[in-house]
Structure formats: C-alpha cells, structure tokens
Amino acid sequence: MLHDRVLVRQDNSEGERRSGGGILIPATAAVGRRLAWAEVVAVGQNVRTVEPGDRVLYDPEDRAEVEVRGMTYVLMRERDLHAVAADRFEGTEDTTGLYL
C-alpha cells in the first residue's frame, strides 16, 4: 500500500435486512444514498487514523474495486472515510468506541 491509501473488505450486507423495529426490508427496496461498513485489511505508510482490523464507514459510490487472489476489495484514500469503529478507542474516558 502506498501513501494514504486504505484497502478494505466490504461487509456482506446484500440481500434482505431488518429494520430496528423488526420489519423485513427486501433486497429490491429502493434506498437513498447510504454509507456502508467495511473492515480495514491494509494501510499505506502515511495513514494515521486507522489500522488493519478496524471497521470504517465509507460511501460505496466513491470507490475503486480491486481483485486480489480471487477476493474483491475496495481501495480508497484515508480522507474518504467517514468514521472509524475500533476497540482501541473504547478504553478512554467518555468514548463510544466510534471515532468520527
């Protein structure tokens, strides 16, 4: 990985899902612009806020897919990430484990 690039593996959220109230939402339902979660696989040497294993929130419309050894990953710049969820943030005072 070079510079400020982050390589992530998408969460498999395809298909049906349930709302917070328990309503089943079919995969064909039209949804507005929606951000997605992914797991960080690798980072470049200039990346400062995320580490491999963190979960990040990003816009799936602004992505570049790459296939490595039969697996599909998303390559993006660190500045394109919207949030980071990591265990290392939970130990500090007044945190939710989510870095925005």
MMTF fields as JSON, N, C-alpha, C and O atoms, coordinates in Angstrom:
{
  "mmtfVersion": "1.0.0",
  "mmtfProducer": "UNKNOWN",
  "numBonds": 399,
  "numAtoms": 400,
  "numGroups": 100,
  "numChains": 1,
  "numModels": 1,
  "chainsPerModel": [1],
  "groupsPerChain": [100],
  "chainIdList": ["A"],
  "bondAtomList": [4, 2, 8, 6, 12, 10, 16, 14, 20, 18, 24, 22, 28, 26, 32, 30, 36, 34, 40, 38, 44, 42, 48, 46, 52, 50, 56, 54, 60, 58, 64, 62, 68, 66, 72, 70, 76, 74, 80, 78, 84, 82, 88, 86, 92, 90, 96, 94, 100, 98, 104, 102, 108, 106, 112, 110, 116, 114, 120, 118, 124, 122, 128, 126, 132, 130, 136, 134, 140, 138, 144, 142, 148, 146, 152, 150, 156, 154, 160, 158, 164, 162, 168, 166, 172, 170, 176, 174, 180, 178, 184, 182, 188, 186, 192, 190, 196, 194, 200, 198, 204, 202, 208, 206, 212, 210, 216, 214, 220, 218, 224, 222, 228, 226, 232, 230, 236, 234, 240, 238, 244, 242, 248, 246, 252, 250, 256, 254, 260, 258, 264, 262, 268, 266, 272, 270, 276, 274, 280, 278, 284, 282, 288, 286, 292, 290, 296, 294, 300, 298, 304, 302, 308, 306, 312, 310, 316, 314, 320, 318, 324, 322, 328, 326, 332, 330, 336, 334, 340, 338, 344, 342, 348, 346, 352, 350, 356, 354, 360, 358, 364, 362, 368, 366, 372, 370, 376, 374, 380, 378, 384, 382, 388, 386, 392, 390, 396, 394],
  "bondOrderList": [1, 1, 1, 1, 1, 1, 1, 1, 1, 1, 1, 1, 1, 1, 1, 1, 1, 1, 1, 1, 1, 1, 1, 1, 1, 1, 1, 1, 1, 1, 1, 1, 1, 1, 1, 1, 1, 1, 1, 1, 1, 1, 1, 1, 1, 1, 1, 1, 1, 1, 1, 1, 1, 1, 1, 1, 1, 1, 1, 1, 1, 1, 1, 1, 1, 1, 1, 1, 1, 1, 1, 1, 1, 1, 1, 1, 1, 1, 1, 1, 1, 1, 1, 1, 1, 1, 1, 1, 1, 1, 1, 1, 1, 1, 1, 1, 1, 1, 1],
  "groupList": [{"groupName": "MET", "atomNameList": ["N", "CA", "C", "O"], "elementList": ["N", "C", "C", "O"], "formalChargeList": [0, 0, 0, 0], "bondAtomList": [1, 0, 2, 1, 3, 2], "bondOrderList": [1, 1, 2], "singleLetterCode": "M", "chemCompType": "L-PEPTIDE LINKING"}, {"groupName": "LEU", "atomNameList": ["N", "CA", "C", "O"], "elementList": ["N", "C", "C", "O"], "formalChargeList": [0, 0, 0, 0], "bondAtomList": [1, 0, 2, 1, 3, 2], "bondOrderList": [1, 1, 2], "singleLetterCode": "L", "chemCompType": "L-PEPTIDE LINKING"}, {"groupName": "HIS", "atomNameList": ["N", "CA", "C", "O"], "elementList": ["N", "C", "C", "O"], "formalChargeList": [0, 0, 0, 0], "bondAtomList": [1, 0, 2, 1, 3, 2], "bondOrderList": [1, 1, 2], "singleLetterCode": "H", "chemCompType": "L-PEPTIDE LINKING"}, {"groupName": "ASP", "atomNameList": ["N", "CA", "C", "O"], "elementList": ["N", "C", "C", "O"], "formalChargeList": [0, 0, 0, 0], "bondAtomList": [1, 0, 2, 1, 3, 2], "bondOrderList": [1, 1, 2], "singleLetterCode": "D", "chemCompType": "L-PEPTIDE LINKING"}, {"groupName": "ARG", "atomNameList": ["N", "CA", "C", "O"], "elementList": ["N", "C", "C", "O"], "formalChargeList": [0, 0, 0, 0], "bondAtomList": [1, 0, 2, 1, 3, 2], "bondOrderList": [1, 1, 2], "singleLetterCode": "R", "chemCompType": "L-PEPTIDE LINKING"}, {"groupName": "VAL", "atomNameList": ["N", "CA", "C", "O"], "elementList": ["N", "C", "C", "O"], "formalChargeList": [0, 0, 0, 0], "bondAtomList": [1, 0, 2, 1, 3, 2], "bondOrderList": [1, 1, 2], "singleLetterCode": "V", "chemCompType": "L-PEPTIDE LINKING"}, {"groupName": "GLN", "atomNameList": ["N", "CA", "C", "O"], "elementList": ["N", "C", "C", "O"], "formalChargeList": [0, 0, 0, 0], "bondAtomList": [1, 0, 2, 1, 3, 2], "bondOrderList": [1, 1, 2], "singleLetterCode": "Q", "chemCompType": "L-PEPTIDE LINKING"}, {"groupName": "ASN", "atomNameList": ["N", "CA", "C", "O"], "elementList": ["N", "C", "C", "O"], "formalChargeList": [0, 0, 0, 0], "bondAtomList": [1, 0, 2, 1, 3, 2], "bondOrderList": [1, 1, 2], "singleLetterCode": "N", "chemCompType": "L-PEPTIDE LINKING"}, {"groupName": "SER", "atomNameList": ["N", "CA", "C", "O"], "elementList": ["N", "C", "C", "O"], "formalChargeList": [0, 0, 0, 0], "bondAtomList": [1, 0, 2, 1, 3, 2], "bondOrderList": [1, 1, 2], "singleLetterCode": "S", "chemCompType": "L-PEPTIDE LINKING"}, {"groupName": "GLU", "atomNameList": ["N", "CA", "C", "O"], "elementList": ["N", "C", "C", "O"], "formalChargeList": [0, 0, 0, 0], "bondAtomList": [1, 0, 2, 1, 3, 2], "bondOrderList": [1, 1, 2], "singleLetterCode": "E", "chemCompType": "L-PEPTIDE LINKING"}, {"groupName": "GLY", "atomNameList": ["N", "CA", "C", "O"], "elementList": ["N", "C", "C", "O"], "formalChargeList": [0, 0, 0, 0], "bondAtomList": [1, 0, 2, 1, 3, 2], "bondOrderList": [1, 1, 2], "singleLetterCode": "G", "chemCompType": "PEPTIDE LINKING"}, {"groupName": "ILE", "atomNameList": ["N", "CA", "C", "O"], "elementList": ["N", "C", "C", "O"], "formalChargeList": [0, 0, 0, 0], "bondAtomList": [1, 0, 2, 1, 3, 2], "bondOrderList": [1, 1, 2], "singleLetterCode": "I", "chemCompType": "L-PEPTIDE LINKING"}, {"groupName": "PRO", "atomNameList": ["N", "CA", "C", "O"], "elementList": ["N", "C", "C", "O"], "formalChargeList": [0, 0, 0, 0], "bondAtomList": [1, 0, 2, 1, 3, 2], "bondOrderList": [1, 1, 2], "singleLetterCode": "P", "chemCompType": "L-PEPTIDE LINKING"}, {"groupName": "ALA", "atomNameList": ["N", "CA", "C", "O"], "elementList": ["N", "C", "C", "O"], "formalChargeList": [0, 0, 0, 0], "bondAtomList": [1, 0, 2, 1, 3, 2], "bondOrderList": [1, 1, 2], "singleLetterCode": "A", "chemCompType": "L-PEPTIDE LINKING"}, {"groupName": "THR", "atomNameList": ["N", "CA", "C", "O"], "elementList": ["N", "C", "C", "O"], "formalChargeList": [0, 0, 0, 0], "bondAtomList": [1, 0, 2, 1, 3, 2], "bondOrderList": [1, 1, 2], "singleLetterCode": "T", "chemCompType": "L-PEPTIDE LINKING"}, {"groupName": "TRP", "atomNameList": ["N", "CA", "C", "O"], "elementList": ["N", "C", "C", "O"], "formalChargeList": [0, 0, 0, 0], "bondAtomList": [1, 0, 2, 1, 3, 2], "bondOrderList": [1, 1, 2], "singleLetterCode": "W", "chemCompType": "L-PEPTIDE LINKING"}, {"groupName": "TYR", "atomNameList": ["N", "CA", "C", "O"], "elementList": ["N", "C", "C", "O"], "formalChargeList": [0, 0, 0, 0], "bondAtomList": [1, 0, 2, 1, 3, 2], "bondOrderList": [1, 1, 2], "singleLetterCode": "Y", "chemCompType": "L-PEPTIDE LINKING"}, {"groupName": "PHE", "atomNameList": ["N", "CA", "C", "O"], "elementList": ["N", "C", "C", "O"], "formalChargeList": [0, 0, 0, 0], "bondAtomList": [1, 0, 2, 1, 3, 2], "bondOrderList": [1, 1, 2], "singleLetterCode": "F", "chemCompType": "L-PEPTIDE LINKING"}],
  "groupTypeList": [0, 1, 2, 3, 4, 5, 1, 5, 4, 6, 3, 7, 8, 9, 10, 9, 4, 4, 8, 10, 10, 10, 11, 1, 11, 12, 13, 14, 13, 13, 5, 10, 4, 4, 1, 13, 15, 13, 9, 5, 5, 13, 5, 10, 6, 7, 5, 4, 14, 5, 9, 12, 10, 3, 4, 5, 1, 16, 3, 12, 9, 3, 4, 13, 9, 5, 9, 5, 4, 10, 0, 14, 16, 5, 1, 0, 4, 9, 4, 3, 1, 2, 13, 5, 13, 13, 3, 4, 17, 9, 10, 14, 9, 3, 14, 14, 10, 1, 16, 1],
  "groupIdList": [1, 2, 3, 4, 5, 6, 7, 8, 9, 10, 11, 12, 13, 14, 15, 16, 17, 18, 19, 20, 21, 22, 23, 24, 25, 26, 27, 28, 29, 30, 31, 32, 33, 34, 35, 36, 37, 38, 39, 40, 41, 42, 43, 44, 45, 46, 47, 48, 49, 50, 51, 52, 53, 54, 55, 56, 57, 58, 59, 60, 61, 62, 63, 64, 65, 66, 67, 68, 69, 70, 71, 72, 73, 74, 75, 76, 77, 78, 79, 80, 81, 82, 83, 84, 85, 86, 87, 88, 89, 90, 91, 92, 93, 94, 95, 96, 97, 98, 99, 100],
  "secStructList": [7, 7, 6, 6, 3, 3, 3, 3, 3, 3, 7, 7, 7, 7, 1, 7, 3, 3, 7, 6, 6, 1, 7, 3, 3, 7, 6, 6, 1, 7, 7, 7, 1, 7, 7, 3, 3, 3, 3, 3, 3, 3, 3, 7, 6, 6, 7, 7, 1, 7, 7, 6, 6, 7, 3, 3, 3, 3, 7, 6, 6, 1, 7, 3, 3, 3, 3, 3, 6, 6, 3, 3, 3, 3, 3, 3, 3, 4, 4, 4, 3, 3, 3, 3, 3, 7, 4, 4, 4, 6, 6, 1, 6, 6, 7, 7, 1, 3, 3, 7],
  "xCoordList": [0.848, 0.0, 0.893, 1.924, 0.491, 1.276, 0.562, -0.666, 1.332, 0.906, -0.277, -0.172, -1.409, -2.566, -3.692, -4.861, -3.353, -4.378, -4.772, -3.96, -6.049, -6.611, -7.302, -8.089, -7.012, -7.643, -8.628, -8.25, -9.909, -10.943, -11.701, -11.785, -12.249, -13.102, -14.521, -14.791, -15.424, -16.811, -17.516, -17.267, -18.411, -19.309, -20.341, -20.784, -20.728, -21.735, -23.119, -23.74, -23.598, -24.915, -25.933, -27.008, -25.588, -26.502, -27.682, -27.548, -28.811, -29.976, -30.914, -30.83, -31.811, -32.818, -32.174, -31.151, -32.792, -32.324, -33.535, -34.641, -33.332, -34.421, -34.177, -33.041, -35.258, -35.17, -35.047, -35.163, -34.81, -34.708, -35.998, -35.96, -37.139, -38.433, -38.811, -39.879, -37.938, -38.195, -38.873, -39.242, -39.049, -39.699, -38.696, -37.566, -39.104, -38.254, -38.22, -39.264, -37.005, -36.832, -36.223, -35.107, -36.928, -36.399, -35.187, -35.0, -34.372, -33.159, -33.478, -32.637, -34.678, -35.052, -35.602, -35.902, -35.739, -36.283, -35.326, -34.114, -35.884, -35.071, -34.667, -35.501, -33.387, -32.855, -32.084, -31.389, -32.202, -31.446, -29.953, -29.505, -29.208, -27.76, -27.452, -27.888, -26.705, -26.456, -24.966, -24.346, -24.391, -22.997, -22.893, -23.878, -21.705, -21.508, -20.312, -19.404, -20.334, -19.235, -18.323, -18.775, -17.045, -16.066, -14.952, -14.781, -14.194, -13.061, -11.764, -11.564, -10.888, -9.599, -8.68, -8.497, -8.105, -7.209, -5.75, -4.886, -5.476, -4.107, -4.148, -5.132, -3.057, -2.963, -1.587, -0.61, -1.528, -0.269, 0.533, 0.027, 1.775, 2.664, 2.276, 2.71, 1.486, 1.085, -0.3, -0.791, -0.935, -2.256, -2.07, -1.255, -2.843, -2.643, -3.791, -3.564, -5.02, -6.166, -6.71, -7.458, -6.377, -6.911, -5.782, -4.664, -6.105, -5.175, -5.894, -7.123, -5.149, -5.792, -6.631, -6.188, -7.828, -8.746, -9.837, -10.859, -9.651, -10.682, -11.848, -11.69, -13.028, -14.191, -14.354, -14.272, -14.586, -14.711, -16.016, -16.558, -16.506, -17.722, -17.312, -16.545, -17.825, -17.447, -18.637, -19.644, -18.511, -19.554, -19.279, -18.267, -20.136, -19.877, -19.904, -19.431, -20.449, -20.451, -19.088, -18.77, -18.281, -16.948, -15.903, -15.209, -15.788, -14.874, -14.198, -14.679, -13.086, -12.354, -12.156, -11.421, -12.802, -12.684, -11.453, -11.057, -10.848, -9.684, -9.815, -10.283, -9.404, -9.471, -8.064, -7.168, -7.877, -6.592, -6.817, -7.543, -6.185, -6.297, -7.744, -8.091, -8.577, -9.969, -10.9, -12.103, -10.385, -11.212, -11.343, -10.378, -12.528, -12.763, -12.615, -13.223, -11.794, -11.554, -11.872, -12.04, -11.954, -12.163, -10.927, -10.467, -10.395, -9.223, -9.662, -10.353, -9.262, -9.659, -8.597, -7.671, -8.747, -7.866, -8.402, -9.602, -7.515, -7.916, -8.931, -9.832, -8.811, -9.724, -11.144, -12.063, -11.349, -12.679, -13.452, -14.609, -12.829, -13.504, -14.333, -13.917, -15.513, -16.408, -16.321, -16.532, -16.013, -15.93, -15.09, -14.93, -14.555, -13.754, -14.316, -14.507, -14.584, -15.02, -13.917, -13.62, -13.306, -12.192, -12.212, -12.625, -11.766, -11.706, -10.738, -10.943, -9.691, -8.681, -9.229, -8.611, -10.357, -10.96, -11.851, -12.184, -12.247, -13.192, -12.602, -13.356, -11.299, -10.688, -10.551, -10.26, -10.748, -10.578, -11.865, -12.938, -11.749, -12.883, -13.876, -13.465, -15.17, -16.243, -16.194, -16.338, -15.997, -15.993, -17.018, -17.425, -17.421, -18.353, -17.666, -18.301, -16.353, -15.638, -15.745, -15.321, -16.312, -16.505, -15.812, -16.07, -14.936, -14.186, -14.716, -14.57, -15.324, -15.891, -15.018, -15.336],
  "yCoordList": [-1.175, 0.0, 1.237, 1.276, 2.222, 3.442, 4.631, 4.707, 5.536, 6.845, 6.772, 6.136, 7.411, 7.487, 6.553, 6.823, 5.47, 4.541, 3.527, 3.126, 3.13, 2.147, 1.079, 1.396, -0.183, -1.312, -1.943, -2.334, -2.045, -2.569, -3.717, -3.815, -4.579, -5.682, -5.33, -5.095, -5.295, -4.92, -5.945, -7.146, -5.445, -6.333, -6.846, -6.112, -8.103, -8.683, -8.301, -9.048, -7.142, -6.685, -6.802, -6.205, -7.571, -7.77, -8.618, -9.435, -8.426, -9.247, -8.573, -7.367, -9.364, -8.831, -8.401, -8.944, -7.418, -6.962, -6.57, -6.453, -6.369, -5.998, -4.601, -4.213, -3.859, -2.53, -2.691, -3.797, -1.576, -1.609, -2.079, -2.639, -1.864, -2.282, -3.705, -4.185, -4.394, -5.781, -5.969, -7.091, -4.906, -5.004, -5.537, -5.055, -6.524, -7.116, -6.213, -5.878, -5.817, -4.946, -5.79, -6.285, -5.972, -6.813, -6.177, -4.962, -6.999, -6.53, -5.603, -4.797, -5.708, -4.893, -3.522, -2.714, -3.245, -1.959, -0.83, -0.946, 0.26, 1.428, 2.159, 2.487, 2.399, 3.081, 4.295, 4.225, 5.392, 6.59, 6.365, 5.248, 7.425, 7.328, 6.781, 7.338, 5.697, 5.001, 4.704, 4.225, 4.984, 4.662, 3.188, 2.585, 2.613, 1.19, 0.991, 1.821, -0.125, -0.504, -1.489, -2.286, -1.435, -2.37, -2.568, -1.761, -3.655, -3.948, -3.572, -3.917, -2.872, -2.465, -3.684, -4.401, -3.903, -5.035, -4.586, -5.261, -3.44, -2.925, -1.406, -0.827, -0.767, 0.698, 1.105, 0.369, 2.284, 2.841, 3.435, 3.561, 3.797, 4.286, 5.66, 6.019, 6.436, 7.77, 7.811, 8.894, 6.676, 6.616, 6.74, 6.031, 7.659, 7.925, 7.493, 7.222, 7.416, 7.203, 5.787, 5.449, 4.955, 3.598, 2.578, 2.867, 1.381, 0.262, -0.963, -1.017, -1.944, -3.182, -3.796, -3.866, -4.233, -4.804, -3.841, -4.279, -2.525, -1.54, -1.657, -2.134, -1.215, -1.105, 0.36, 1.228, 0.634, 2.017, 2.215, 1.281, 3.437, 3.827, 4.65, 5.605, 4.281, 4.967, 5.021, 4.346, 5.828, 5.961, 4.949, 5.078, 3.944, 2.919, 3.44, 2.758, 4.639, 5.197, 5.76, 5.843, 6.146, 6.7, 5.628, 5.707, 4.647, 3.548, 3.043, 3.249, 2.385, 1.718, 0.272, 0.004, -0.651, -2.059, -2.674, -2.306, -3.618, -4.339, -5.794, -6.074, -6.708, -8.123, -8.637, -8.482, -9.251, -9.807, -11.243, -11.508, -12.176, -13.615, -14.074, -14.848, -13.6, -14.032, -13.318, -13.581, -12.423, -11.664, -10.229, -9.656, -9.653, -8.281, -7.342, -7.545, -6.306, -5.299, -3.925, -3.766, -2.932, -1.553, -0.762, -0.859, 0.02, 0.848, 2.304, 2.774, 3.023, 4.424, 5.212, 4.64, 6.514, 7.376, 7.487, 7.339, 7.745, 7.887, 9.016, 8.899, 10.095, 11.225, 10.91, 11.669, 9.799, 9.409, 8.61, 8.258, 8.321, 7.593, 8.573, 9.707, 8.123, 8.977, 8.717, 9.635, 7.475, 7.137, 5.882, 5.091, 5.711, 4.532, 3.947, 4.669, 2.644, 1.938, 0.951, 0.037, 1.144, 0.292, 0.074, 0.956, -1.1, -1.429, -0.522, -0.258, -0.036, 0.754, 2.102, 2.729, 2.572, 3.831, 3.644, 4.63, 2.427, 2.178, 2.359, 2.601, 2.255, 2.336, 3.742, 3.917, 4.741, 6.118, 6.649, 6.076, 7.738, 8.331, 8.975, 9.616, 8.811, 9.429, 9.062, 9.945, 7.798, 7.396, 6.304, 5.591, 6.193, 5.151, 4.068, 3.09, 4.232, 3.292, 3.677, 2.92, 4.853, 5.318, 6.657, 7.588, 6.762, 7.997, 8.644, 8.074, 9.809, 10.495, 11.646, 12.348],
  "zCoordList": [0.0, 0.0, 0.0, 0.673, -0.748, -0.865, -0.227, -0.231, 0.309, 0.795, 1.751, 2.8, 1.418, 2.317, 1.886, 2.163, 1.218, 0.719, 1.797, 2.631, 1.749, 2.67, 1.837, 0.945, 2.123, 1.444, 2.415, 3.519, 2.003, 2.893, 2.23, 1.006, 3.083, 2.629, 3.047, 4.225, 2.079, 2.339, 3.201, 3.098, 4.064, 4.799, 3.822, 2.939, 3.972, 3.083, 3.584, 4.34, 3.163, 3.583, 2.455, 2.513, 1.434, 0.313, 0.772, 1.682, 0.155, 0.467, 1.439, 1.673, 2.005, 2.916, 4.224, 4.641, 4.863, 6.162, 6.993, 6.466, 8.277, 9.18, 9.729, 10.001, 9.885, 10.49, 12.0, 12.527, 12.691, 14.146, 14.8, 15.896, 14.154, 14.68, 14.3, 14.681, 13.544, 13.176, 11.832, 11.488, 11.063, 9.757, 8.742, 8.672, 7.958, 6.933, 5.705, 5.145, 5.286, 4.116, 3.006, 3.164, 1.876, 0.796, 0.115, 0.179, -0.531, -1.198, -2.362, -2.76, -2.907, -4.068, -3.68, -4.559, -2.381, -1.938, -2.293, -2.11, -2.802, -3.16, -1.884, -1.04, -1.771, -0.595, -1.086, -2.1, -0.381, -0.727, -0.538, -0.279, -0.668, -0.504, 0.879, 1.886, 0.923, 2.171, 2.297, 1.347, 3.462, 3.723, 4.112, 4.539, 3.964, 4.234, 5.167, 5.224, 5.894, 6.783, 6.079, 5.257, 6.4, 5.849, 6.869, 7.783, 6.701, 7.576, 6.878, 5.714, 7.575, 7.019, 6.947, 7.931, 5.759, 5.535, 5.526, 6.085, 4.887, 4.8, 4.697, 4.235, 5.137, 5.083, 4.561, 4.707, 3.954, 3.482, 4.63, 5.745, 4.361, 5.416, 5.949, 7.044, 5.234, 5.693, 6.327, 6.647, 6.515, 7.147, 8.659, 9.251, 9.288, 10.712, 11.602, 12.781, 11.09, 11.977, 11.997, 12.914, 11.046, 11.023, 10.998, 10.572, 11.464, 11.475, 10.915, 10.936, 10.417, 9.963, 11.089, 12.236, 10.754, 11.724, 12.158, 12.685, 11.949, 12.285, 11.316, 10.192, 11.764, 10.879, 10.529, 11.398, 9.25, 8.79, 8.035, 7.443, 8.067, 7.366, 6.151, 6.276, 4.968, 3.737, 2.791, 3.003, 1.748, 0.732, -0.374, -1.062, -0.576, -1.588, -3.021, -3.929, -3.24, -4.593, -4.981, -6.167, -3.997, -4.248, -3.949, -2.935, -4.806, -4.518, -5.782, -6.896, -5.579, -6.654, -6.215, -5.264, -6.899, -6.537, -7.166, -8.272, -6.451, -6.942, -6.5, -5.396, -7.359, -7.024, -6.756, -7.585, -5.587, -5.186, -4.753, -3.795, -5.47, -5.165, -5.057, -4.165, -5.957, -6.015, -5.05, -5.063, -4.213, -3.263, -3.771, -4.277, -3.636, -4.065, -2.878, -1.827, -3.063, -2.036, -2.606, -3.815, -1.721, -2.123, -1.713, -0.575, -2.645, -2.404, -2.36, -3.264, -1.307, -1.168, -0.411, 0.165, -0.422, 0.358, 1.781, 2.016, 2.712, 4.115, 4.285, 5.115, 3.532, 3.676, 3.225, 3.532, 2.496, 2.048, 3.091, 2.865, 4.226, 5.307, 6.137, 6.373, 6.577, 7.35, 8.845, 9.638, 9.252, 10.676, 10.847, 9.917, 12.057, 12.396, 13.677, 14.656, 13.683, 14.891, 15.244, 14.475, 16.425, 16.824, 18.323, 19.075, 18.767, 20.191, 20.934, 22.119, 20.277, 20.979, 21.451, 22.311, 20.927, 21.366, 22.585, 23.243, 22.909, 23.997, 25.381, 26.323, 25.552, 26.863, 27.401, 28.584, 26.576, 27.026, 27.636, 27.446, 28.363, 29.065, 28.091, 27.123, 28.339, 27.547, 26.073, 25.228, 25.732, 24.323, 24.085, 25.003, 22.843, 22.435, 21.633, 21.239, 21.383, 20.534, 19.07, 18.196, 18.79, 17.439, 17.279, 18.043, 16.296, 16.056, 14.787, 13.706, 14.887, 13.737, 13.323, 12.363]
}
